[in-house]
Amino acid sequence: MQSELLSPWFLGLAIAVALAAGITGSFALMKGITLAGDVISHIALPGIGLTLLLRVHPLIGGAATLLLGTLLIARLEARSGLATETTIGVVFVASLALGALLTPGKDLEEALFGNFSAVSIPEFAAGFAAAALVITVLWSKRHQLILHLFSPELAASLGVNGQRLNLLFLLLFSLTVLLELTFLGALLASALIMILPAVARRLTHRLVLFMGISAIASACSMVGGIALAAWWGLPLGPAVVAVASLLFLCSPLVAER
């Protein structure tokens, strides 16, 4: 297991996913929906449970239910006028109950906390391309996202379609959570989105620097967690989250300087 965790394919994909999570989380923090990552990750549970029953790769089912859940959230938000976190919460409760019913008991713990498996070259290519897509689109849309966040009326007057932009962000957000499922499981998949942007916000309020620190801290947490898991035989997901939490606890010391 140690050699597989430290393989270049696994490390490369882990770092790419962590960078995407850090950047996605920085926008989620500004939108005030970082907790939504924890909720959205559980939307994947019904798909994971169903594919485990059918003996299909669990990420296929997770991707399908995340896509359907994200579209449903966007639809409910547009139709009902409820806040994003409210509609996400409604879908979350239903998904968690359905996932618990569908996921076989012996596989439920692995679905929640992750189950390490070696990364093949095709899996690396697909995951790396998805992480690169998230980073590229968020970077190219950063000005529109910020404008719509702080002044929706001004953004609309400049031709920014708020509903379409919000749907795009939710899809990228869900894709990032899906990528994290590979390493952290459904229960911990949102950790990098939640914790590391908070670290970055303590250190700076400049947008580009904020995004950069969040991404780098996320990558450091992932690499540090992999090192702990490889050398001391710890579960990968909790090890990564432990390193991220340590960075959060130490961030005030750096900020004071």
BALOBA-1460 file (C-alpha; in Angstrom, 3 decimals):
// residues 257
<rec num="1" residu="m" x="0.000" y="0.000" z="0.000"/>
<rec num="2" residu="q" x="2.861" y="2.388" z="0.812"/>
<rec num="3" residu="s" x="4.322" y="2.141" z="-2.692"/>
<rec num="4" residu="e" x="0.895" y="2.657" z="-4.280"/>
<rec num="5" residu="l" x="0.174" y="5.743" z="-2.168"/>
<rec num="6" residu="l" x="3.513" y="7.240" z="-3.152"/>
<rec num="7" residu="s" x="3.213" y="6.369" z="-6.847"/>
<rec num="8" residu="p" x="3.548" y="9.367" z="-9.202"/>
<rec num="9" residu="w" x="0.074" y="8.755" z="-10.698"/>
<rec num="10" residu="f" x="-1.628" y="8.790" z="-7.324"/>
<rec num="11" residu="l" x="0.348" y="11.768" z="-6.013"/>
<rec num="12" residu="g" x="-0.182" y="13.743" z="-9.216"/>
<rec num="13" residu="l" x="-3.930" y="13.204" z="-9.172"/>
<rec num="14" residu="a" x="-4.141" y="13.936" z="-5.435"/>
<rec num="15" residu="i" x="-2.328" y="17.258" z="-5.819"/>
<rec num="16" residu="a" x="-4.454" y="18.274" z="-8.832"/>
<rec num="17" residu="v" x="-7.663" y="17.488" z="-6.927"/>
<rec num="18" residu="a" x="-6.428" y="19.370" z="-3.861"/>
<rec num="19" residu="l" x="-5.607" y="22.466" z="-5.923"/>
<rec num="20" residu="a" x="-9.076" y="22.380" z="-7.488"/>
<rec num="21" residu="a" x="-10.661" y="21.969" z="-4.059"/>
<rec num="22" residu="g" x="-8.751" y="24.922" z="-2.648"/>
<rec num="23" residu="i" x="-9.807" y="27.243" z="-5.457"/>
<rec num="24" residu="t" x="-13.410" y="26.027" z="-5.451"/>
<rec num="25" residu="g" x="-13.538" y="26.429" z="-1.691"/>
<rec num="26" residu="s" x="-12.335" y="30.027" z="-1.876"/>
<rec num="27" residu="f" x="-15.367" y="30.967" z="-3.983"/>
<rec num="28" residu="a" x="-17.662" y="28.846" z="-1.808"/>
<rec num="29" residu="l" x="-16.418" y="30.713" z="1.273"/>
<rec num="30" residu="m" x="-17.141" y="34.067" z="-0.340"/>
<rec num="31" residu="k" x="-20.623" y="32.841" z="-1.297"/>
<rec num="32" residu="g" x="-21.165" y="31.542" z="2.231"/>
<rec num="33" residu="i" x="-21.887" y="27.959" z="1.151"/>
<rec num="34" residu="t" x="-18.799" y="26.046" z="2.285"/>
<rec num="35" residu="l" x="-20.996" y="23.839" z="4.488"/>
<rec num="36" residu="a" x="-22.890" y="22.911" z="1.337"/>
<rec num="37" residu="g" x="-19.886" y="20.814" z="0.332"/>
<rec num="38" residu="d" x="-20.547" y="18.473" z="3.243"/>
<rec num="39" residu="v" x="-24.160" y="18.203" z="2.166"/>
<rec num="40" residu="i" x="-23.475" y="17.754" z="-1.549"/>
<rec num="41" residu="s" x="-20.978" y="14.959" z="-0.884"/>
<rec num="42" residu="h" x="-23.777" y="12.939" z="0.727"/>
<rec num="43" residu="i" x="-25.918" y="13.320" z="-2.391"/>
<rec num="44" residu="a" x="-23.527" y="10.830" z="-3.997"/>
<rec num="45" residu="l" x="-24.456" y="8.105" z="-1.482"/>
<rec num="46" residu="p" x="-27.527" y="6.708" z="-3.302"/>
<rec num="47" residu="g" x="-25.541" y="6.324" z="-6.525"/>
<rec num="48" residu="i" x="-22.600" y="4.760" z="-4.703"/>
<rec num="49" residu="g" x="-24.902" y="2.317" z="-2.933"/>
<rec num="50" residu="l" x="-26.676" y="1.331" z="-6.134"/>
<rec num="51" residu="t" x="-23.442" y="0.744" z="-8.067"/>
<rec num="52" residu="l" x="-22.015" y="-1.306" z="-5.190"/>
<rec num="53" residu="l" x="-25.083" y="-3.528" z="-5.409"/>
<rec num="54" residu="l" x="-24.628" y="-3.811" z="-9.177"/>
<rec num="55" residu="r" x="-20.839" y="-4.289" z="-8.830"/>
<rec num="56" residu="v" x="-20.067" y="-1.219" z="-10.967"/>
<rec num="57" residu="h" x="-17.408" y="1.389" z="-10.195"/>
<rec num="58" residu="p" x="-18.938" y="3.462" z="-7.350"/>
<rec num="59" residu="l" x="-17.801" y="6.814" z="-8.770"/>
<rec num="60" residu="i" x="-20.055" y="6.263" z="-11.788"/>
<rec num="61" residu="g" x="-23.101" y="6.126" z="-9.557"/>
<rec num="62" residu="g" x="-21.787" y="8.967" z="-7.418"/>
<rec num="63" residu="a" x="-21.309" y="11.147" z="-10.493"/>
<rec num="64" residu="a" x="-24.820" y="10.396" z="-11.759"/>
<rec num="65" residu="t" x="-26.578" y="11.256" z="-8.491"/>
<rec num="66" residu="l" x="-24.398" y="14.330" z="-7.938"/>
<rec num="67" residu="l" x="-25.343" y="15.623" z="-11.387"/>
<rec num="68" residu="l" x="-29.036" y="14.933" z="-10.866"/>
<rec num="69" residu="g" x="-28.910" y="16.398" z="-7.352"/>
<rec num="70" residu="t" x="-27.141" y="19.555" z="-8.513"/>
<rec num="71" residu="l" x="-29.644" y="20.129" z="-11.321"/>
<rec num="72" residu="l" x="-32.494" y="19.511" z="-8.881"/>
<rec num="73" residu="i" x="-31.033" y="22.012" z="-6.402"/>
<rec num="74" residu="a" x="-30.679" y="24.664" z="-9.106"/>
<rec num="75" residu="r" x="-34.238" y="23.988" z="-10.317"/>
<rec num="76" residu="l" x="-35.745" y="24.157" z="-6.830"/>
<rec num="77" residu="e" x="-33.823" y="27.344" z="-6.066"/>
<rec num="78" residu="a" x="-35.045" y="29.030" z="-9.239"/>
<rec num="79" residu="r" x="-38.666" y="27.868" z="-8.859"/>
<rec num="80" residu="s" x="-39.155" y="28.242" z="-5.090"/>
<rec num="81" residu="g" x="-37.006" y="31.301" z="-4.414"/>
<rec num="82" residu="l" x="-35.393" y="29.545" z="-1.456"/>
<rec num="83" residu="a" x="-31.746" y="30.151" z="-0.598"/>
<rec num="84" residu="t" x="-29.155" y="27.783" z="-2.040"/>
<rec num="85" residu="e" x="-28.292" y="26.260" z="1.347"/>
<rec num="86" residu="t" x="-31.983" y="25.564" z="2.056"/>
<rec num="87" residu="t" x="-32.599" y="23.680" z="-1.177"/>
<rec num="88" residu="i" x="-29.330" y="21.789" z="-0.740"/>
<rec num="89" residu="g" x="-30.453" y="20.794" z="2.755"/>
<rec num="90" residu="v" x="-33.743" y="19.362" z="1.481"/>
<rec num="91" residu="v" x="-31.999" y="17.261" z="-1.172"/>
<rec num="92" residu="f" x="-29.335" y="16.237" z="1.373"/>
<rec num="93" residu="v" x="-31.779" y="14.683" z="3.857"/>
<rec num="94" residu="a" x="-33.505" y="12.650" z="1.151"/>
<rec num="95" residu="s" x="-30.188" y="11.531" z="-0.356"/>
<rec num="96" residu="l" x="-28.696" y="10.502" z="2.988"/>
<rec num="97" residu="a" x="-31.715" y="8.364" z="3.862"/>
<rec num="98" residu="l" x="-31.849" y="6.779" z="0.400"/>
<rec num="99" residu="g" x="-28.096" y="6.166" z="0.397"/>
<rec num="100" residu="a" x="-28.207" y="4.439" z="3.782"/>
<rec num="101" residu="l" x="-30.991" y="2.187" z="2.523"/>
<rec num="102" residu="l" x="-29.246" y="1.275" z="-0.735"/>
<rec num="103" residu="t" x="-25.644" y="0.908" z="0.434"/>
<rec num="104" residu="p" x="-24.830" y="-2.600" z="1.707"/>
<rec num="105" residu="g" x="-23.962" y="-2.543" z="5.418"/>
<rec num="106" residu="k" x="-20.454" y="-3.887" z="4.922"/>
<rec num="107" residu="d" x="-19.701" y="-1.213" z="2.325"/>
<rec num="108" residu="l" x="-21.315" y="1.748" z="4.122"/>
<rec num="109" residu="e" x="-18.215" y="2.602" z="6.170"/>
<rec num="110" residu="e" x="-16.004" y="2.566" z="3.071"/>
<rec num="111" residu="a" x="-18.478" y="4.776" z="1.208"/>
<rec num="112" residu="l" x="-18.490" y="7.273" z="4.081"/>
<rec num="113" residu="f" x="-14.762" y="7.353" z="4.887"/>
<rec num="114" residu="g" x="-13.203" y="6.317" z="1.586"/>
<rec num="115" residu="n" x="-11.482" y="3.170" z="0.443"/>
<rec num="116" residu="f" x="-8.044" y="3.547" z="-1.073"/>
<rec num="117" residu="s" x="-7.396" y="1.801" z="-4.367"/>
<rec num="118" residu="a" x="-4.544" y="2.199" z="-6.801"/>
<rec num="119" residu="v" x="-5.009" y="4.805" z="-9.536"/>
<rec num="120" residu="s" x="-4.693" y="3.552" z="-13.087"/>
<rec num="121" residu="i" x="-3.365" y="5.689" z="-15.925"/>
<rec num="122" residu="p" x="-6.864" y="6.199" z="-17.465"/>
<rec num="123" residu="e" x="-8.233" y="7.180" z="-14.041"/>
<rec num="124" residu="f" x="-5.352" y="9.596" z="-13.577"/>
<rec num="125" residu="a" x="-5.968" y="11.155" z="-17.000"/>
<rec num="126" residu="a" x="-9.711" y="11.557" z="-16.407"/>
<rec num="127" residu="g" x="-9.279" y="12.920" z="-12.886"/>
<rec num="128" residu="f" x="-6.488" y="15.285" z="-13.853"/>
<rec num="129" residu="a" x="-8.515" y="16.603" z="-16.804"/>
<rec num="130" residu="a" x="-11.538" y="17.178" z="-14.561"/>
<rec num="131" residu="a" x="-9.447" y="19.020" z="-11.940"/>
<rec num="132" residu="a" x="-7.837" y="21.141" z="-14.673"/>
<rec num="133" residu="l" x="-11.297" y="21.958" z="-16.043"/>
<rec num="134" residu="v" x="-12.498" y="23.144" z="-12.638"/>
<rec num="135" residu="i" x="-9.440" y="25.343" z="-12.116"/>
<rec num="136" residu="t" x="-9.517" y="26.799" z="-15.644"/>
<rec num="137" residu="v" x="-13.228" y="27.643" z="-15.664"/>
<rec num="138" residu="l" x="-13.202" y="29.170" z="-12.182"/>
<rec num="139" residu="w" x="-10.175" y="31.287" z="-13.009"/>
<rec num="140" residu="s" x="-11.685" y="32.488" z="-16.286"/>
<rec num="141" residu="k" x="-15.029" y="33.297" z="-14.603"/>
<rec num="142" residu="r" x="-13.587" y="34.772" z="-11.397"/>
<rec num="143" residu="h" x="-14.519" y="38.377" z="-12.205"/>
<rec num="144" residu="q" x="-18.106" y="37.477" z="-13.124"/>
<rec num="145" residu="l" x="-18.476" y="35.346" z="-9.990"/>
<rec num="146" residu="i" x="-17.207" y="38.113" z="-7.734"/>
<rec num="147" residu="l" x="-19.329" y="40.771" z="-9.448"/>
<rec num="148" residu="h" x="-22.484" y="38.667" z="-9.222"/>
<rec num="149" residu="l" x="-21.741" y="37.833" z="-5.591"/>
<rec num="150" residu="f" x="-21.408" y="41.418" z="-4.403"/>
<rec num="151" residu="s" x="-23.693" y="43.227" z="-6.858"/>
<rec num="152" residu="p" x="-26.176" y="41.007" z="-8.737"/>
<rec num="153" residu="e" x="-27.955" y="44.039" z="-10.209"/>
<rec num="154" residu="l" x="-24.761" y="45.483" z="-11.659"/>
<rec num="155" residu="a" x="-23.755" y="42.068" z="-12.982"/>
<rec num="156" residu="a" x="-27.134" y="41.681" z="-14.682"/>
<rec num="157" residu="s" x="-26.828" y="45.145" z="-16.257"/>
<rec num="158" residu="l" x="-23.490" y="44.072" z="-17.718"/>
<rec num="159" residu="g" x="-25.024" y="40.987" z="-19.299"/>
<rec num="160" residu="v" x="-24.107" y="38.371" z="-16.675"/>
<rec num="161" residu="n" x="-26.755" y="35.655" z="-16.454"/>
<rec num="162" residu="g" x="-26.945" y="35.036" z="-12.700"/>
<rec num="163" residu="q" x="-28.911" y="31.778" z="-12.815"/>
<rec num="164" residu="r" x="-26.638" y="30.291" z="-15.441"/>
<rec num="165" residu="l" x="-23.529" y="31.386" z="-13.562"/>
<rec num="166" residu="n" x="-24.857" y="29.930" z="-10.313"/>
<rec num="167" residu="l" x="-25.645" y="26.625" z="-12.028"/>
<rec num="168" residu="l" x="-22.154" y="26.541" z="-13.534"/>
<rec num="169" residu="f" x="-20.586" y="27.061" z="-10.115"/>
<rec num="170" residu="l" x="-22.766" y="24.378" z="-8.525"/>
<rec num="171" residu="l" x="-21.746" y="21.909" z="-11.249"/>
<rec num="172" residu="l" x="-18.040" y="22.704" z="-10.755"/>
<rec num="173" residu="f" x="-18.540" y="22.520" z="-6.996"/>
<rec num="174" residu="s" x="-20.135" y="19.070" z="-7.331"/>
<rec num="175" residu="l" x="-17.406" y="17.904" z="-9.710"/>
<rec num="176" residu="t" x="-14.784" y="18.919" z="-7.155"/>
<rec num="177" residu="v" x="-16.615" y="17.013" z="-4.421"/>
<rec num="178" residu="l" x="-16.788" y="13.981" z="-6.716"/>
<rec num="179" residu="l" x="-13.022" y="14.117" z="-7.256"/>
<rec num="180" residu="e" x="-12.476" y="14.296" z="-3.496"/>
<rec num="181" residu="l" x="-14.635" y="11.205" z="-2.954"/>
<rec num="182" residu="t" x="-11.776" y="9.163" z="-4.400"/>
<rec num="183" residu="f" x="-9.542" y="10.079" z="-1.483"/>
<rec num="184" residu="l" x="-11.755" y="11.077" z="1.444"/>
<rec num="185" residu="g" x="-15.121" y="9.306" z="1.123"/>
<rec num="186" residu="a" x="-18.567" y="10.888" z="1.287"/>
<rec num="187" residu="l" x="-18.332" y="11.931" z="4.925"/>
<rec num="188" residu="l" x="-15.032" y="13.833" z="4.603"/>
<rec num="189" residu="a" x="-15.085" y="14.813" z="0.918"/>
<rec num="190" residu="s" x="-15.838" y="18.459" z="1.639"/>
<rec num="191" residu="a" x="-12.990" y="18.905" z="4.138"/>
<rec num="192" residu="l" x="-10.547" y="20.580" z="1.751"/>
<rec num="193" residu="i" x="-13.299" y="22.875" z="0.443"/>
<rec num="194" residu="m" x="-14.249" y="23.913" z="3.981"/>
<rec num="195" residu="i" x="-11.033" y="24.087" z="6.004"/>
<rec num="196" residu="l" x="-8.278" y="25.459" z="3.761"/>
<rec num="197" residu="p" x="-10.137" y="28.529" z="2.416"/>
<rec num="198" residu="a" x="-10.698" y="29.472" z="6.070"/>
<rec num="199" residu="v" x="-6.935" y="29.229" z="6.571"/>
<rec num="200" residu="a" x="-6.326" y="31.472" z="3.557"/>
<rec num="201" residu="r" x="-8.910" y="34.031" z="4.684"/>
<rec num="202" residu="r" x="-7.081" y="34.390" z="7.999"/>
<rec num="203" residu="l" x="-3.892" y="35.248" z="6.131"/>
<rec num="204" residu="t" x="-5.086" y="37.632" z="3.402"/>
<rec num="205" residu="h" x="-8.103" y="39.428" z="1.918"/>
<rec num="206" residu="r" x="-6.615" y="39.929" z="-1.557"/>
<rec num="207" residu="l" x="-8.514" y="37.771" z="-4.048"/>
<rec num="208" residu="v" x="-5.686" y="36.251" z="-6.085"/>
<rec num="209" residu="l" x="-3.505" y="35.680" z="-3.025"/>
<rec num="210" residu="f" x="-6.498" y="34.250" z="-1.176"/>
<rec num="211" residu="m" x="-7.122" y="31.721" z="-3.949"/>
<rec num="212" residu="g" x="-3.418" y="30.860" z="-4.189"/>
<rec num="213" residu="i" x="-2.955" y="30.277" z="-0.462"/>
<rec num="214" residu="s" x="-6.119" y="28.189" z="-0.320"/>
<rec num="215" residu="a" x="-4.948" y="25.994" z="-3.202"/>
<rec num="216" residu="i" x="-1.404" y="25.569" z="-1.858"/>
<rec num="217" residu="a" x="-2.618" y="24.807" z="1.676"/>
<rec num="218" residu="s" x="-5.019" y="22.238" z="0.250"/>
<rec num="219" residu="a" x="-2.222" y="20.552" z="-1.697"/>
<rec num="220" residu="c" x="0.017" y="20.523" z="1.398"/>
<rec num="221" residu="s" x="-2.767" y="18.911" z="3.421"/>
<rec num="222" residu="m" x="-3.243" y="16.223" z="0.802"/>
<rec num="223" residu="v" x="0.477" y="15.442" z="0.521"/>
<rec num="224" residu="g" x="0.905" y="15.498" z="4.297"/>
<rec num="225" residu="g" x="-2.055" y="13.169" z="4.778"/>
<rec num="226" residu="i" x="-0.735" y="10.769" z="2.155"/>
<rec num="227" residu="a" x="2.644" y="10.725" z="3.903"/>
<rec num="228" residu="l" x="1.023" y="9.916" z="7.256"/>
<rec num="229" residu="a" x="-1.129" y="7.207" z="5.698"/>
<rec num="230" residu="a" x="1.806" y="5.639" z="3.848"/>
<rec num="231" residu="w" x="4.356" y="5.652" z="6.649"/>
<rec num="232" residu="w" x="2.168" y="5.005" z="9.685"/>
<rec num="233" residu="g" x="-0.586" y="2.918" z="8.113"/>
<rec num="234" residu="l" x="-3.361" y="5.406" z="8.908"/>
<rec num="235" residu="p" x="-6.649" y="5.709" z="6.967"/>
<rec num="236" residu="l" x="-6.103" y="8.167" z="4.130"/>
<rec num="237" residu="g" x="-9.208" y="10.367" z="4.525"/>
<rec num="238" residu="p" x="-8.870" y="11.085" z="8.252"/>
<rec num="239" residu="a" x="-5.105" y="11.626" z="7.855"/>
<rec num="240" residu="v" x="-5.646" y="14.329" z="5.204"/>
<rec num="241" residu="v" x="-8.323" y="16.039" z="7.301"/>
<rec num="242" residu="a" x="-6.077" y="15.917" z="10.383"/>
<rec num="243" residu="v" x="-3.287" y="17.750" z="8.537"/>
<rec num="244" residu="a" x="-5.770" y="20.321" z="7.194"/>
<rec num="245" residu="s" x="-7.130" y="20.887" z="10.698"/>
<rec num="246" residu="l" x="-3.608" y="21.348" z="12.039"/>
<rec num="247" residu="l" x="-2.957" y="24.035" z="9.423"/>
<rec num="248" residu="f" x="-6.148" y="25.786" z="10.477"/>
<rec num="249" residu="l" x="-5.116" y="25.720" z="14.146"/>
<rec num="250" residu="c" x="-1.654" y="27.080" z="13.315"/>
<rec num="251" residu="s" x="-2.849" y="29.786" z="10.910"/>
<rec num="252" residu="p" x="-3.408" y="32.460" z="13.623"/>
<rec num="253" residu="l" x="0.259" y="32.194" z="14.567"/>
<rec num="254" residu="v" x="1.297" y="33.041" z="11.013"/>
<rec num="255" residu="a" x="-1.356" y="35.755" z="10.679"/>
<rec num="256" residu="e" x="-0.118" y="37.535" z="13.816"/>
<rec num="257" residu="r" x="3.333" y="37.850" z="12.282"/>
